[in-house]
Amino acid sequence: MVKRMDHVGIVVDDLAAATAFFVELGLEKTGEGSIEGAWADRVVGLEGIRTDNVWLKTRDGQSQLELSKFHAPASGHDDQGFVPANTPGIRHLAFIVDDLDVVVAGLRARGAELVGDVVRYEDVYLVCFVRGPEGIIVELAEELS
C-alpha cells in the first residue's frame, strides 16, 4: 500500500526558467544537484544519463517537486507545440494560493500566460489555469470561504 506521495518529477529543457517560475509561484528551493552513474542508468532505464536537478517544496512542506534537465542522452522530443489537454499523461499541477490576482500577476510578469479565464467556481474557489515554461500547465485556486 502507498504510504504517501513523495514528489512529482518534471523534465524540462530550461531548468533556470522552470525553477524561477515555481519560485515565483511560492515554492521554496530545497536543493539542487547532478545525477549520473551506473545506478542512475539502471533505475531510469537509459544509458549514460547526466542530469541537473532542482528540488522545491510547498510552504507547508507536504508537497515536493523535482525539476530535471537531461544533458544526456538526448531526449529525442520534437517541437511540435503543445498537446491537447486530453492527451494521456500529466495534465497539470494544482496549487492553492493566498491571493490569485497577485500570483497570476507575478507569473505573467515572467512570461506565463492564462490558458483560459479566471473563473469563480460557486462560492468555493477563484480558479484559473496558467501555462508556464515549456508548456507546463498549473491550476491555481484561491479559497473563497
C-alpha positions as CSV (number, residue, x, y, z in Angstrom):
1,M,0.0,0.0,0.0
2,V,1.1,3.5,-0.7
3,K,2.1,5.5,2.4
4,R,2.2,8.9,0.8
5,M,3.0,10.7,-2.4
6,D,6.6,11.9,-2.2
7,H,7.0,14.2,-5.2
8,V,6.2,15.0,-8.8
9,G,9.1,15.0,-11.3
10,I,9.1,17.1,-14.5
11,V,11.7,17.0,-17.2
12,V,12.5,20.5,-18.6
13,D,14.9,22.0,-21.2
14,D,15.4,25.3,-19.4
15,L,16.0,24.4,-15.7
16,A,16.6,28.1,-14.7
17,A,13.3,29.3,-16.2
18,A,11.3,26.5,-14.7
19,T,12.8,27.0,-11.3
20,A,12.2,30.7,-11.4
21,F,8.5,30.1,-12.4
22,F,7.9,27.8,-9.4
23,V,9.8,30.0,-7.0
24,E,7.6,33.0,-8.2
25,L,4.6,30.8,-7.5
26,G,5.8,30.4,-3.9
27,L,7.6,27.1,-3.8
28,E,10.8,27.0,-1.8
29,K,14.0,25.7,-3.4
30,T,15.3,23.0,-1.1
31,G,18.3,21.7,-3.1
32,E,20.0,21.2,-6.4
33,G,22.5,18.7,-7.8
34,S,23.5,16.5,-10.6
35,I,22.7,12.8,-11.1
36,E,24.7,10.4,-13.2
37,G,26.3,7.0,-12.9
38,A,25.5,3.3,-13.3
39,W,22.9,3.2,-10.5
40,A,21.0,6.1,-12.2
41,D,21.2,4.4,-15.6
42,R,19.8,1.2,-14.2
43,V,16.9,2.9,-12.3
44,V,15.9,5.2,-15.2
45,G,16.5,2.5,-17.9
46,L,18.7,4.7,-20.1
47,E,22.5,4.6,-20.7
48,G,24.8,7.5,-19.9
49,I,22.3,9.8,-18.1
50,R,23.5,13.1,-16.9
51,T,21.0,15.4,-15.3
52,D,20.9,18.6,-13.3
53,N,18.1,18.7,-10.8
54,V,16.3,21.2,-8.6
55,W,14.0,20.2,-5.7
56,L,11.3,22.5,-4.4
57,K,8.6,22.2,-1.8
58,T,5.4,24.0,-0.9
59,R,5.3,26.2,2.2
60,D,3.5,23.6,4.3
61,G,6.3,21.1,3.4
62,Q,3.8,18.5,2.3
63,S,4.3,18.6,-1.5
64,Q,7.6,18.4,-3.4
65,L,8.5,19.0,-7.0
66,E,11.7,17.7,-8.8
67,L,12.7,19.5,-12.0
68,S,15.3,17.7,-14.1
69,K,17.3,18.9,-17.1
70,F,18.8,15.9,-19.1
71,H,22.1,16.7,-20.7
72,A,22.5,13.1,-21.8
73,P,21.1,11.1,-23.5
74,A,19.3,13.3,-26.0
75,S,15.6,13.4,-25.3
76,G,14.5,12.9,-28.9
77,H,11.4,15.1,-28.4
78,D,10.2,17.3,-31.1
79,D,9.0,20.9,-31.0
80,Q,5.5,20.2,-32.4
81,G,3.8,22.6,-30.0
82,F,1.6,21.9,-27.0
83,V,-0.5,18.8,-26.8
84,P,-4.3,19.0,-26.2
85,A,-5.5,18.8,-22.6
86,N,-6.9,15.3,-23.1
87,T,-3.6,13.8,-24.1
88,P,-2.7,10.9,-21.7
89,G,-0.1,11.9,-19.2
90,I,0.2,14.6,-16.5
91,R,-2.3,17.3,-17.4
92,H,-1.4,19.9,-14.8
93,L,-0.2,20.6,-11.3
94,A,-2.7,22.3,-8.9
95,F,-1.9,24.7,-6.1
96,I,-4.0,26.6,-3.5
97,V,-2.8,30.2,-3.3
98,D,-3.5,33.1,-0.9
99,D,-4.2,35.8,-3.5
100,L,-4.8,34.6,-7.0
101,D,-4.6,38.1,-8.6
102,V,-1.1,38.7,-7.1
103,V,0.2,35.2,-8.0
104,V,-1.1,35.5,-11.6
105,A,0.4,39.0,-12.0
106,G,3.8,37.8,-10.8
107,L,3.7,34.8,-13.1
108,R,2.6,36.9,-16.1
109,A,5.5,39.2,-15.5
110,R,7.7,36.2,-16.0
111,G,6.0,35.3,-19.3
112,A,3.4,32.9,-18.2
113,E,0.0,33.0,-20.0
114,L,-3.5,32.3,-18.8
115,V,-4.9,29.2,-20.6
116,G,-8.5,30.5,-20.3
117,D,-10.0,32.9,-17.8
118,V,-10.0,33.5,-14.1
119,V,-13.4,32.0,-13.0
120,R,-15.4,31.9,-9.8
121,Y,-16.4,28.3,-9.1
122,E,-19.6,28.6,-7.0
123,D,-18.7,30.2,-3.6
124,V,-15.7,27.8,-3.2
125,Y,-12.8,28.9,-5.4
126,L,-11.5,31.6,-7.7
127,V,-9.6,29.4,-10.2
128,C,-7.6,29.6,-13.4
129,F,-5.0,27.6,-15.4
130,V,-1.6,29.2,-16.3
131,R,0.8,27.9,-18.9
132,G,4.4,28.3,-17.7
133,P,7.8,27.5,-19.3
134,E,7.8,24.6,-21.8
135,G,4.0,24.3,-21.7
136,I,3.8,23.3,-18.1
137,I,0.1,23.9,-17.0
138,V,-0.6,24.9,-13.4
139,E,-4.0,25.2,-11.9
140,L,-4.2,28.0,-9.3
141,A,-7.1,28.3,-6.9
142,E,-7.9,30.8,-4.1
143,E,-10.3,29.5,-1.5
144,L,-13.2,31.9,-1.0
145,S,-14.5,30.8,2.3
